[in-house]
Amino acid sequence: MSWRVLVSDEVDQVLLSTLEDSGMHVDYRPDIERQDLVSSVGGYNVLVVRSRTRVDREVIDAGRALKVIARAGIGLDTIDTEYARSKGIKVVFAPGSSTRSVTELTFAAFLSISRSFCTLSTMAREGGKFLKKTGREVSGGKTLGIIGFGRIGQDIASVASAFGMEVLAYDVVRNEEAAERLGVSLVALEDLLRGGSDYISINVTVSPGQPPLIGKKEFSAMGRRPVISNTSRAAAVDGNALLEALKSGVVSVYYTDVMWNEPPREKFEMDLLRMENFVVTPHIGAQTEEAKRRVAMETASNIVKAWRGGEI
């Protein structure tokens, strides 16, 4: 029997064509509204989503024929995975597909912030002011602290070595092999913060209800007014504590590709957006042509394997 697939978010065409070539019937509805999704998902064996569609208990219960829920992305925070699996539904995603894209975005942020690219470009274009503001180099013995030493954290460490950076890393799981291979010192979180990191990259997962990893106590422990990048989850950081850290100068600049709410709506978020040393991009970590294609290919491959009864 051919599976019927509903794709409710925008994906690369290769995902659709791969599933269709395998013999599945695919309905591509990237603008489907919530009510329509709930009323129609019962007629499908596979639901493919990205960041827009939230797959909660209501959607899962409505998906009476669902065999697979696939997230065309690197995380599963938009899906109630535990409930889906309790219903016998496989949940698949593409964990390694956008690693390099996120790494490049992290260093793009570090480099542009360190040389004031955005500020100086705006001044030159809009006001005709060619201000030669002195910046600083990312290389030359600077220390990078990586919070979260998984796929992305390790890839960031490998690029940091090309800049001649000293790298410290913290993770709840100590990967001694990767640390030795990459020349990274594994440390406690407190030591990473107090150890004088010039730059900090946050690359962690956050479970629902989990308290922020970085709050008032952690900000007060930071030693060198670091530039911080967060390309993982906004909830890893206490937003109100961050606001105070930016106001006081404890943190030099905070760059984030993720907000607590997208679009922002909380007062502290709106206050942060008005801070000159708060830099934000609209969740573009995986938004490269190459990453989107890798995500599509890996996601489609996992769905086909599930259909044919293979291991994922």
MINU-712290 format. One record per residue (C-alpha): residue number from 1; chain; x, y, z. Coordinates in nm, 3 decimals, always signed. Each point is the difference from the previous one (the first is absolute). Layout:
<recs>
<rec NUM; A; <X; Y; Z>>
...
</recs>
This chain:
<recs>
<rec 1; A; <+0.000; +0.000; +0.000>>
<rec 2; A; <+0.131; +0.344; -0.092>>
<rec 3; A; <+0.029; +0.243; +0.288>>
<rec 4; A; <-0.166; +0.341; -0.013>>
<rec 5; A; <+0.222; +0.288; +0.112>>
<rec 6; A; <-0.105; +0.346; +0.116>>
<rec 7; A; <+0.276; +0.264; -0.005>>
<rec 8; A; <-0.126; +0.296; +0.205>>
<rec 9; A; <+0.304; +0.229; -0.014>>
<rec 10; A; <+0.230; +0.128; -0.274>>
<rec 11; A; <+0.269; -0.252; -0.096>>
<rec 12; A; <+0.251; -0.051; -0.280>>
<rec 13; A; <-0.146; -0.153; -0.315>>
<rec 14; A; <+0.236; -0.298; +0.025>>
<rec 15; A; <-0.193; -0.130; +0.303>>
<rec 16; A; <-0.325; -0.001; -0.196>>
<rec 17; A; <+0.149; -0.156; -0.313>>
<rec 18; A; <+0.184; -0.271; +0.198>>
<rec 19; A; <-0.318; -0.110; +0.175>>
<rec 20; A; <-0.203; +0.010; -0.321>>
<rec 21; A; <+0.266; -0.197; -0.188>>
<rec 22; A; <-0.014; -0.266; +0.273>>
<rec 23; A; <-0.371; -0.047; -0.070>>
<rec 24; A; <-0.162; +0.216; +0.269>>
<rec 25; A; <-0.281; +0.246; -0.058>>
<rec 26; A; <+0.109; +0.344; +0.122>>
<rec 27; A; <-0.221; +0.300; +0.076>>
<rec 28; A; <+0.206; +0.317; +0.038>>
<rec 29; A; <-0.191; +0.257; +0.206>>
<rec 30; A; <+0.260; +0.233; +0.157>>
<rec 31; A; <-0.262; +0.262; +0.093>>
<rec 32; A; <-0.255; -0.233; +0.160>>
<rec 33; A; <-0.178; +0.154; +0.298>>
<rec 34; A; <-0.018; -0.173; +0.337>>
<rec 35; A; <-0.372; -0.082; -0.015>>
<rec 36; A; <+0.033; -0.144; -0.350>>
<rec 37; A; <+0.303; -0.205; +0.108>>
<rec 38; A; <-0.188; -0.155; +0.292>>
<rec 39; A; <-0.302; -0.082; -0.215>>
<rec 40; A; <+0.197; -0.152; -0.289>>
<rec 41; A; <+0.306; -0.172; +0.157>>
<rec 42; A; <-0.205; -0.312; +0.072>>
<rec 43; A; <+0.024; -0.097; -0.366>>
<rec 44; A; <+0.380; -0.018; -0.007>>
<rec 45; A; <+0.266; -0.250; +0.100>>
<rec 46; A; <+0.284; +0.255; +0.019>>
<rec 47; A; <+0.009; +0.359; +0.124>>
<rec 48; A; <+0.304; +0.210; -0.094>>
<rec 49; A; <+0.058; +0.328; +0.185>>
<rec 50; A; <+0.267; +0.260; +0.062>>
<rec 51; A; <-0.016; +0.285; +0.254>>
<rec 52; A; <-0.342; +0.150; -0.072>>
<rec 53; A; <-0.220; -0.302; +0.072>>
<rec 54; A; <-0.039; -0.108; +0.363>>
<rec 55; A; <-0.075; -0.370; +0.032>>
<rec 56; A; <-0.167; -0.032; +0.339>>
<rec 57; A; <-0.244; -0.254; +0.144>>
<rec 58; A; <-0.294; +0.144; -0.191>>
<rec 59; A; <+0.175; -0.047; -0.334>>
<rec 60; A; <+0.133; -0.345; +0.095>>
<rec 61; A; <-0.343; -0.121; +0.117>>
<rec 62; A; <-0.153; +0.129; -0.324>>
<rec 63; A; <+0.261; -0.190; -0.203>>
<rec 64; A; <-0.169; -0.336; +0.035>>
<rec 65; A; <+0.196; -0.157; -0.288>>
<rec 66; A; <+0.337; +0.159; +0.073>>
<rec 67; A; <+0.301; -0.229; -0.017>>
<rec 68; A; <+0.273; +0.266; -0.010>>
<rec 69; A; <+0.038; +0.361; +0.108>>
<rec 70; A; <+0.308; +0.157; -0.161>>
<rec 71; A; <+0.163; +0.329; +0.088>>
<rec 72; A; <+0.201; +0.140; -0.289>>
<rec 73; A; <+0.252; +0.151; +0.238>>
<rec 74; A; <+0.258; -0.073; +0.268>>
<rec 75; A; <-0.222; +0.006; +0.309>>
<rec 76; A; <-0.330; -0.138; +0.124>>
<rec 77; A; <-0.122; +0.281; +0.226>>
<rec 78; A; <-0.310; +0.061; -0.216>>
<rec 79; A; <-0.120; -0.360; +0.046>>
<rec 80; A; <-0.135; -0.178; +0.310>>
<rec 81; A; <+0.230; -0.293; -0.068>>
<rec 82; A; <-0.080; -0.195; +0.316>>
<rec 83; A; <-0.373; +0.003; -0.070>>
<rec 84; A; <+0.049; -0.085; -0.368>>
<rec 85; A; <+0.217; -0.300; +0.082>>
<rec 86; A; <-0.251; -0.116; +0.263>>
<rec 87; A; <-0.246; -0.024; -0.289>>
<rec 88; A; <+0.241; -0.214; -0.200>>
<rec 89; A; <+0.097; +0.283; -0.236>>
<rec 90; A; <+0.363; +0.027; -0.112>>
<rec 91; A; <+0.154; +0.345; +0.032>>
<rec 92; A; <+0.292; +0.081; -0.230>>
<rec 93; A; <+0.210; +0.308; -0.072>>
<rec 94; A; <+0.331; +0.106; -0.159>>
<rec 95; A; <+0.240; +0.074; +0.285>>
<rec 96; A; <+0.328; +0.057; -0.183>>
<rec 97; A; <-0.120; +0.170; -0.316>>
<rec 98; A; <+0.048; +0.369; +0.087>>
<rec 99; A; <+0.306; -0.027; +0.225>>
<rec 100; A; <+0.238; +0.189; -0.228>>
<rec 101; A; <-0.259; +0.267; -0.081>>
<rec 102; A; <-0.044; +0.077; +0.371>>
<rec 103; A; <+0.377; +0.001; +0.052>>
<rec 104; A; <+0.048; +0.250; -0.281>>
<rec 105; A; <-0.275; +0.222; +0.139>>
<rec 106; A; <+0.165; -0.006; +0.344>>
<rec 107; A; <+0.333; +0.119; -0.137>>
<rec 108; A; <-0.170; +0.250; -0.230>>
<rec 109; A; <-0.149; +0.152; +0.315>>
<rec 110; A; <+0.328; -0.005; +0.193>>
<rec 111; A; <+0.191; +0.160; -0.287>>
<rec 112; A; <-0.257; +0.265; -0.090>>
<rec 113; A; <-0.053; +0.100; +0.363>>
<rec 114; A; <+0.374; +0.017; +0.068>>
<rec 115; A; <+0.050; +0.236; -0.296>>
<rec 116; A; <-0.332; +0.191; +0.038>>
<rec 117; A; <-0.099; -0.088; -0.357>>
<rec 118; A; <-0.371; +0.079; +0.035>>
<rec 119; A; <+0.045; +0.326; +0.192>>
<rec 120; A; <+0.273; +0.138; -0.225>>
<rec 121; A; <-0.175; -0.106; -0.319>>
<rec 122; A; <-0.323; +0.170; +0.108>>
<rec 123; A; <+0.186; +0.319; +0.090>>
<rec 124; A; <+0.181; +0.006; -0.334>>
<rec 125; A; <-0.311; -0.072; -0.208>>
<rec 126; A; <-0.253; +0.217; +0.180>>
<rec 127; A; <+0.204; +0.283; +0.145>>
<rec 128; A; <+0.306; +0.008; -0.219>>
<rec 129; A; <+0.217; -0.040; +0.307>>
<rec 130; A; <+0.315; -0.202; -0.066>>
<rec 131; A; <+0.096; -0.064; +0.362>>
<rec 132; A; <+0.311; -0.213; +0.040>>
<rec 133; A; <-0.098; -0.169; +0.324>>
<rec 134; A; <+0.264; -0.232; +0.142>>
<rec 135; A; <-0.121; -0.357; +0.034>>
<rec 136; A; <+0.167; -0.315; +0.121>>
<rec 137; A; <+0.107; -0.328; -0.151>>
<rec 138; A; <-0.167; -0.330; +0.077>>
<rec 139; A; <+0.335; -0.175; -0.044>>
<rec 140; A; <+0.322; +0.059; +0.187>>
<rec 141; A; <-0.043; -0.193; +0.320>>
<rec 142; A; <-0.364; +0.083; +0.077>>
<rec 143; A; <-0.194; -0.252; +0.207>>
<rec 144; A; <-0.324; -0.152; -0.121>>
<rec 145; A; <-0.233; -0.165; +0.250>>
<rec 146; A; <-0.240; -0.253; -0.153>>
<rec 147; A; <-0.308; -0.090; +0.204>>
<rec 148; A; <-0.132; -0.321; -0.153>>
<rec 149; A; <+0.265; -0.222; -0.157>>
<rec 150; A; <-0.213; -0.205; -0.238>>
<rec 151; A; <+0.011; -0.001; -0.380>>
<rec 152; A; <-0.016; +0.376; -0.039>>
<rec 153; A; <+0.222; +0.076; +0.298>>
<rec 154; A; <+0.268; -0.232; -0.135>>
<rec 155; A; <-0.022; +0.152; -0.348>>
<rec 156; A; <+0.035; +0.348; +0.149>>
<rec 157; A; <+0.308; -0.121; +0.188>>
<rec 158; A; <+0.154; -0.128; -0.322>>
<rec 159; A; <-0.042; +0.338; -0.169>>
<rec 160; A; <+0.125; +0.183; +0.310>>
<rec 161; A; <+0.326; -0.191; -0.026>>
<rec 162; A; <+0.059; +0.160; -0.342>>
<rec 163; A; <-0.014; +0.338; +0.171>>
<rec 164; A; <+0.250; -0.112; +0.261>>
<rec 165; A; <-0.255; +0.032; +0.280>>
<rec 166; A; <+0.027; -0.178; +0.333>>
<rec 167; A; <-0.321; -0.199; +0.043>>
<rec 168; A; <-0.176; -0.095; +0.322>>
<rec 169; A; <-0.312; -0.215; -0.011>>
<rec 170; A; <-0.272; -0.099; +0.243>>
<rec 171; A; <-0.256; -0.274; -0.047>>
<rec 172; A; <-0.192; -0.227; +0.235>>
<rec 173; A; <+0.150; -0.287; -0.201>>
<rec 174; A; <+0.381; +0.006; -0.002>>
<rec 175; A; <+0.122; -0.102; -0.344>>
<rec 176; A; <+0.367; -0.056; +0.076>>
<rec 177; A; <+0.075; -0.144; -0.345>>
<rec 178; A; <-0.134; +0.304; -0.186>>
<rec 179; A; <+0.170; +0.239; +0.241>>
<rec 180; A; <+0.338; -0.166; -0.049>>
<rec 181; A; <-0.043; -0.015; -0.378>>
<rec 182; A; <-0.089; +0.368; -0.021>>
<rec 183; A; <+0.239; +0.129; +0.265>>
<rec 184; A; <-0.282; +0.117; +0.226>>
<rec 185; A; <+0.009; +0.026; +0.381>>
<rec 186; A; <-0.314; -0.143; +0.163>>
<rec 187; A; <-0.093; +0.207; +0.304>>
<rec 188; A; <-0.286; +0.062; +0.241>>
<rec 189; A; <-0.243; +0.274; -0.100>>
<rec 190; A; <+0.118; +0.225; +0.281>>
<rec 191; A; <+0.362; -0.043; -0.112>>
<rec 192; A; <-0.093; +0.082; -0.359>>
<rec 193; A; <-0.165; +0.323; +0.111>>
<rec 194; A; <+0.265; +0.099; +0.253>>
<rec 195; A; <+0.282; -0.120; -0.222>>
<rec 196; A; <-0.001; +0.314; -0.206>>
<rec 197; A; <-0.186; -0.094; -0.318>>
<rec 198; A; <+0.018; +0.287; -0.249>>
<rec 199; A; <-0.273; -0.163; -0.206>>
<rec 200; A; <-0.270; -0.245; +0.109>>
<rec 201; A; <-0.209; -0.219; -0.229>>
<rec 202; A; <-0.319; -0.158; +0.136>>
<rec 203; A; <-0.097; -0.319; -0.181>>
<rec 204; A; <-0.234; -0.198; +0.225>>
<rec 205; A; <-0.337; -0.171; -0.003>>
<rec 206; A; <-0.266; +0.105; +0.251>>
<rec 207; A; <-0.275; -0.226; +0.129>>
<rec 208; A; <-0.347; +0.141; +0.077>>
<rec 209; A; <-0.006; +0.145; +0.351>>
<rec 210; A; <+0.378; -0.010; +0.035>>
<rec 211; A; <+0.138; +0.307; +0.183>>
<rec 212; A; <+0.241; +0.229; -0.189>>
<rec 213; A; <+0.360; -0.116; -0.007>>
<rec 214; A; <+0.126; +0.358; +0.008>>
<rec 215; A; <-0.155; +0.234; +0.255>>
<rec 216; A; <+0.095; +0.279; +0.237>>
<rec 217; A; <+0.254; -0.215; +0.187>>
<rec 218; A; <+0.173; -0.111; -0.320>>
<rec 219; A; <+0.011; +0.350; -0.147>>
<rec 220; A; <+0.159; +0.134; +0.317>>
<rec 221; A; <+0.275; -0.262; -0.033>>
<rec 222; A; <+0.110; +0.110; -0.349>>
<rec 223; A; <+0.350; +0.137; -0.003>>
<rec 224; A; <+0.075; +0.192; -0.323>>
<rec 225; A; <-0.320; +0.170; -0.116>>
<rec 226; A; <-0.040; -0.270; -0.267>>
<rec 227; A; <-0.175; +0.005; -0.334>>
<rec 228; A; <-0.264; -0.273; +0.024>>
<rec 229; A; <-0.166; -0.187; -0.287>>
<rec 230; A; <-0.312; -0.211; +0.045>>
<rec 231; A; <-0.109; -0.196; -0.307>>
<rec 232; A; <-0.181; -0.276; +0.187>>
<rec 233; A; <-0.284; +0.080; +0.240>>
<rec 234; A; <-0.093; +0.336; +0.153>>
<rec 235; A; <-0.133; -0.177; +0.311>>
<rec 236; A; <+0.357; -0.099; +0.089>>
<rec 237; A; <+0.042; +0.361; +0.119>>
<rec 238; A; <-0.202; +0.196; +0.256>>
<rec 239; A; <-0.120; +0.297; -0.206>>
<rec 240; A; <-0.041; +0.243; +0.290>>
<rec 241; A; <+0.344; -0.087; +0.137>>
<rec 242; A; <+0.146; +0.051; -0.349>>
<rec 243; A; <-0.158; +0.344; -0.022>>
<rec 244; A; <+0.167; +0.103; +0.324>>
<rec 245; A; <+0.333; -0.149; -0.109>>
<rec 246; A; <-0.007; +0.203; -0.322>>
<rec 247; A; <-0.098; +0.318; +0.183>>
<rec 248; A; <+0.279; -0.041; +0.255>>
<rec 249; A; <+0.264; -0.096; -0.257>>
<rec 250; A; <+0.061; -0.345; +0.147>>
<rec 251; A; <-0.065; -0.127; -0.353>>
<rec 252; A; <+0.152; +0.202; -0.284>>
<rec 253; A; <-0.237; -0.114; -0.276>>
<rec 254; A; <-0.262; -0.273; -0.013>>
<rec 255; A; <-0.082; -0.146; -0.340>>
<rec 256; A; <-0.292; -0.236; -0.041>>
<rec 257; A; <-0.165; -0.180; -0.288>>
<rec 258; A; <-0.288; -0.109; +0.225>>
<rec 259; A; <-0.251; +0.187; +0.213>>
<rec 260; A; <-0.210; -0.117; +0.291>>
<rec 261; A; <-0.306; +0.073; -0.212>>
<rec 262; A; <+0.009; +0.030; -0.377>>
<rec 263; A; <-0.109; +0.265; -0.068>>
<rec 264; A; <+0.097; +0.162; +0.335>>
<rec 265; A; <-0.279; +0.112; +0.232>>
<rec 266; A; <+0.126; +0.005; +0.361>>
<rec 267; A; <+0.105; +0.333; +0.152>>
<rec 268; A; <+0.359; -0.114; +0.061>>
<rec 269; A; <+0.024; -0.106; -0.365>>
<rec 270; A; <-0.116; +0.339; -0.121>>
<rec 271; A; <+0.246; +0.168; +0.241>>
<rec 272; A; <+0.282; -0.217; -0.135>>
<rec 273; A; <-0.082; +0.096; -0.357>>
<rec 274; A; <+0.061; +0.363; +0.092>>
<rec 275; A; <+0.350; -0.072; +0.136>>
<rec 276; A; <+0.288; +0.090; -0.235>>
<rec 277; A; <+0.206; -0.292; +0.129>>
<rec 278; A; <-0.275; -0.253; -0.070>>
<rec 279; A; <+0.022; -0.143; -0.353>>
<rec 280; A; <-0.265; -0.230; -0.144>>
<rec 281; A; <-0.066; -0.189; -0.322>>
<rec 282; A; <-0.335; -0.168; -0.081>>
<rec 283; A; <+0.086; -0.367; +0.060>>
<rec 284; A; <+0.214; -0.045; -0.312>>
<rec 285; A; <+0.252; -0.254; +0.133>>
<rec 286; A; <-0.114; -0.270; -0.242>>
<rec 287; A; <-0.108; +0.240; -0.275>>
<rec 288; A; <+0.261; -0.076; -0.262>>
<rec 289; A; <-0.063; -0.171; -0.332>>
<rec 290; A; <+0.242; -0.275; +0.094>>
<rec 291; A; <-0.145; -0.065; +0.345>>
<rec 292; A; <-0.360; -0.002; -0.121>>
<rec 293; A; <+0.091; -0.256; -0.264>>
<rec 294; A; <+0.185; -0.220; +0.253>>
<rec 295; A; <-0.295; +0.025; +0.239>>
<rec 296; A; <-0.241; -0.100; -0.276>>
<rec 297; A; <+0.210; -0.295; -0.114>>
<rec 298; A; <+0.056; -0.136; +0.352>>
<rec 299; A; <-0.364; +0.044; +0.100>>
<rec 300; A; <-0.127; -0.168; -0.316>>
<rec 301; A; <+0.246; -0.286; +0.045>>
<rec 302; A; <-0.124; -0.061; +0.355>>
<rec 303; A; <-0.363; -0.004; -0.111>>
<rec 304; A; <+0.072; -0.247; -0.282>>
<rec 305; A; <+0.192; -0.226; +0.242>>
<rec 306; A; <-0.296; +0.002; +0.239>>
<rec 307; A; <-0.238; -0.082; -0.286>>
<rec 308; A; <+0.212; -0.297; -0.104>>
<rec 309; A; <+0.039; -0.120; +0.355>>
<rec 310; A; <+0.370; +0.074; +0.030>>
<rec 311; A; <+0.195; +0.137; +0.293>>
<rec 312; A; <+0.023; +0.379; +0.032>>
</recs>
